[in-house]
Amino acid sequence: MEEFPPEMRIPDATKLYIAVPGWHINGHGESCRNNFNLSYMEGTGRMVGEDVETVWAGTNPLAPSIREMGPAAQHDTLNDHWNGWNFRKIVRFRAFFIAFIYLSFPYQYLIPGTSLLRRFNEAVEMSTKQTKIFYKLSATFSPEIIDKWEAMVANWNADPKAPNPYREPESRKSPLSEISSFFVTIIR
């Protein structure tokens, strides 16, 4: 970071949080899933978080050509490919903004290249729906329980070493289950 120009450096006061996106987190161990799950981070909401993964499907056909190239040519070819991918994405963003500014939402499906707008509308709709469900479910619990849960989450957000409120408790075997497994072993 010290080698970057001052305007490109991340300020010292910046807090960085480490998280693992949704598609990858399930391949990690339980400790990683409990402590670095992007879904548990405050303010993230529902997100893909793996946009870079969607590019690989378009990059895979380059493999036969790239494996025959030297490192510099590989680097240039991949950069050209990904720059083209990003350019197409930016062009679709422009279509989103034009549709967003000039058209009312019901007509946005008539314009090609408005997938971002569709996703935005879906997010607004799902946010409203999930908020209603959340309040309906919350009404089934006492305010004391809700306050306790909110305090646990706030405590964990402030101090990641605090007990993780999202971690599922380990199931404990009852003495009866131990006795039944003992008898199953004897019968075999």
Order of alpha helices (4+ residues) and beta strands (2+ residues): alpha-alpha-alpha-alpha-alpha-alpha-alpha-alpha
